[in-house]
Every structure is written in C-alpha cells, then in structure tokens.
Amino acid sequence: MTRRLAPPRPITNLRRALCRTLAAVGFATACSAATPAGPGDSARATAPPRLATLADRAQLRLGAAVHDTEVEAFAAKAGRDFNSMTPANALKWGSLLVGGKLGSYDFRQADALVNLALAKPVRLRGHTLVWGRYAGHGHPADLEATVQAAPDPRRELERLMAEHIGAVVGHYRGRITQWDAVNEPLDLQKPEWDDNVFYRTLGPEFVGIAFQIAHTVDPSLELVLNEQLSLYDDEHAEKFFGIIQHLHDTGAPIHGVGLQSHLLSTVPSIASLKRFMRRIAELGLFIEITELDARISLFGDAPDPAAAQGRFFRDVAAACLEEPACRGITVWGISDRYSWLDTFPPFDASRPNAPLLFDHDMRRKPAYQGFVDALAQAPAGRLTAAQ
C-alpha cells in the first residue's frame, strides 16, 4: 500500500513567505538554513535585493537620469531600483522653449516625466536653471544675439534669467524642491571659467545672481551648484571649490553641491573623493553625486573589466554612505543601450562604453551588485542632512 505524504504544515508555508519578504530587503541568509526549500526558492534566494529598498533603509536618494528613450524602463524600475529621478534634458532652458528660441514654453514633455516620478512616487531633481553650453538646448539659441542687441546687455540678461527662472520654478512649485541652479560654470578641460554668454556678460557674478533669483522666486528650494570634475585633487577641483567657498562666504543661498562624476578619461581615487566631500561638508553644504557613469574601457587593464567597474561603483557608493552630508547618487541613464557616451564625440568612437548599472539588454551588471554590496553594509537609519 502506498503511503500518502501529508501536505506541508501551514507554519512551513508561513516561514517560506516570511523568508521571501526578508530576502526582498537583503536578508536572504537569515532563513536559508532553517527553512525547507520549495520550488523556485533557490533562484529567489540568490536574486539581488531591490536597490531602492536598500537605499531607503540607508536614507540615500538613489536615482537615474531619464532620457526620452528610457521612460518605459524607468517606469518599470521606479520604486524598485531607484527612489529618485532627474529629467536628463527636458528641463533645460532651450529644451523647454518652442523651437529652442526665446518666446513660448512647452512643458508637455517635462510634465510627463515629472508626473511619472510623482506617481511612483520618487524624489525629483530639477536640472538645470542656468547652463551656458549648447545653444538651443542648454539655453535659448538666440539668447546671446538678443542680449548683445540690447542697449544694456547686462540688464537684459538679468531680466531674461529672472523671467525664465520665475516661469520654470513657478510651474513646478511644490513638485520639484531641489534644483541645479547653475550647471558647469567651469571649462571642461581647463581650470577656468567657461567662456559662455552668462560669464561674458555678467562675469563670475552670474552664478550668485542665478541662485538669488531662484531663492527669491521660491525660498523653500534647495539650490545646488553642479559641476563635472575628472579628479578631486587637481587645479580644476580647487577652482571649483573656490567658487563654492565664495558663494558660501558672501551669503549666497546655496544649499548643496553636485559632483557629476562622469568617468570619461581617468579614474579618480576614492580617497580624494572622500576628502573633497569632507571639505564641502565642513561649509555646512550637502553633497549629491549627480551624473555618475564610468566607461568600461577605463578598467581595461583589469582581468575582468566589468568586475573592476563594479568595484568602483561599490567604492563610490561606500564613500557617499560614509559621509553624512552625502545625500544621494544619480546614475546618468539606466541601461548601456542608450548611454549618451555612445553618440557623443569623441567617446562614440570607442562604443560600447557600457558605463551604467544595466547592460544593453537590461540585465544587471557587476556595477549594480557593487551598489547592492555597499548599501547592504550601510547602517539602518544612517544620519544625513534633512531629506
């Protein structure tokens, strides 16, 4: 006679359900020895925990910049792998204008991204109010000609800045609470001011003017100075820190500093990043790593470049988590398929640059696991500046 096995006891099913819940937030090993495995349990136990869950636990804003090609991908991952979002291009001055020229605004594309983020919900970063590069995109295509044709170019530019900042900040009042007030005031290659219409017309004061206008429009905003540095211990970094120091010492309404962290031609030392963040924190300002990506070719000397890239992502995240003033990390895109580096000279010549957390087919990379490893070590309730 064949003996029938009794069905699993309810307590066993309950324990399995509990362990699956724990696994989702990074505690898979807590039950692995004590709970009998069921069909599919092995795959679930080895799956990485959700990044957003770990980031929430560490009180860290972990975000992605969203281009128009990645809206669906972000919609699927918001709240799972990301708890923050930056519209990559849609909020830039020229991008908001009909035809990229001074005149009418068209907020439809930007509104769609903002509404997507708020529906999840995730935190939003505004990028950017004032940027001197790429006429027709970063700023109006006819801005310089209009300013130079005015009887008083300085006064005209200040007026146009005030109109623009007032229109955009007013449109998103209460929805976007942190803005990059000024983006990339320095030349990308030299430790000098970027030679753009704002600097040529207003001098270095254009940065403080932009911050003051935005603060006047909405005093509740967190205002950030955002810059790309290749290293954190060279003349370029010192020039940037001098601007931060000047804004702080003169009472400008600056609240935070954005370190873009595009790894384009060199890999900075983590020790230098930590020291630079500490100097900013000592001024009472918060820090966010705002545009992180890392070209895989920079790790080409390693036996396994993808693993080396993953270790770098881990170390950047760990450095941020060690610094109480570091509140967030944003990667500049979601998957390698749509990285800006693959279409932007001279980096397009070395594609695929593979600089992000997910590969061409949206599979998790060692870079993703690097973030998991760093966040899993962060103490729960990590003390940070006010979120």
RACORDA-V838550 format. One line per field, one symbol per residue. ss: DSSP state (H for helix, E for strand, L for the rest). A space follows every 50 residues. Layout:
ss->???
This chain:
ss->LLLLLLLLLHHHHHHHHHHHHHHHLLLHHHLLLLLLLLLLHHHHHHLLLL HHHHHHHLLLEEEEEELHHHHHHHHHHELLLELEEEELLLLLHHHHEHHH LLLLELLHHHHHHHHHHHHHLLEEEEEEEEELLLELLLELLLHHHHHHHL LLHHHHHHHHHHHHHHHHHHHLLLLLLEEEEEELLELLLLLLELLLHHHH HHLLHHHHHHHHHHHHHLLLLEEEEEELLLLLLLHHHHHHHHHHHHHHHL LLLLLEEEELLEELLLLLLHHHHHHHHHHHHLLLLEEEEEEEEELHHHHL LLLLHHHHHHHHHHHHHHHHHHLLLEEEEEELLLEHHHLHHHLLLLHHHH LLLLLLLELLLLLELHHHHHHHHHHHLLLLLLLLLLL
